[in-house]
Amino acid sequence: MSDVTVNEVPVVAKVVKEETPFRRFVSEFFASKIATGGLIVFGIIALLAILAPWITPQNPYDLAQLDIMDGRLEPGSVGGSGMTHWLGTDDQGRDMLSGIIYGLRISLTVGVGSAFIASLVGASLGLLAAYGGGRTDSVIMRLVDLQLSFPTILAALMILAFLGKGIGNVVIALVIVEWAYYARTVRGSALVERRREYIEAAQCLALPTRRILFRHLLPNCLPPLIVVGTIQVARAIALEATLSFLGLGVPITEPSLGLLIANGYEYMLSGKYWISFYPGIALLVTIVSINLMGDHLRDVLNPRLKK
């Protein structure tokens, strides 16, 4: 009787990664080359702004480093100190490349900071209005309607005319004119989520109202809040640049992109375009990159907009 050899075939178990909501969000976001490009550009801009003190050839805020004799030099010119000004200088002898990178720090700080604080205030009031209902909802939403009825730039100008110049005052002004957008957005989402079973279960368990609002209701209102927050960051940066251009934003000793544009506005017709042109390009690229991310975030986080 002959031996029978049985060939054992090894079975390789394939490990399938569970598709979590976060992984699905990441894969859908990076599926868009335009949004990915916007994220990369914004990341580079943010990195330049963070590393400004170490990568710029000049501190444009240090008046001791400025030489009025180097004012309005053309791009690529060499100043009296031997420094090459690749983007030229402004009327005060400030290196434009250094000024733009430092200006990005102020613009991003004001834009992100004001949007974050406004989102906290607006989201809290929106949750309170949706959950409380009745008179609470009516009072908060009438304040929202009143706030949105004023032109944004006019309201910000009035606030800064009262508070004065300064980065902190600009942030306060932007928070006052922006919180209503977050409140209305969160209230609309919270009204839908409030009728869900998990909210009723939390109420039956006699959980504190604060816990229901911020541990159960708020996380389910985050997708539209993130989209609005991204767009409002770009809007805040543009509004800060407008206020600085009009002379009511940051002080002259700490110029932002808007103030750099204003410094060269009167020289545009005399051929010295670079004083306003390059800061304007930096401002445009920053706002466009944020808007590209925000538009795609809206498509990814809103199932109804998916094709």
Secondary structure, 3 states (H helix, E strand, C coil): CCCCCCCCCCCCCCCCCCCCHHHHHHHHHCCCHHHHHHHHHHHHHHHHHHCHHHHCCCCCCCHHHCCHHHCCCCCCEECCCCCEECCCECCCCCEHHHHHHHHHHHHHHHHHHHHHHHHHHHHHHHHHHHHHCHHHHHHHHHHHHHHHHCCHHHHHHHHHHHHCCCHHHHHHHHHHHHHHHHHHHHHHHHHHHCCCHHHHHHHHCCCCHHHHHHHHHHHHHHHHHHHHHHHHHHHHHHHHHHHHHCCCCCCCCCCCHHHHHHHHHCCHHHCCCHHHHHHHHHHHHHHHHHHHHHHHHHHHHCHHHCC
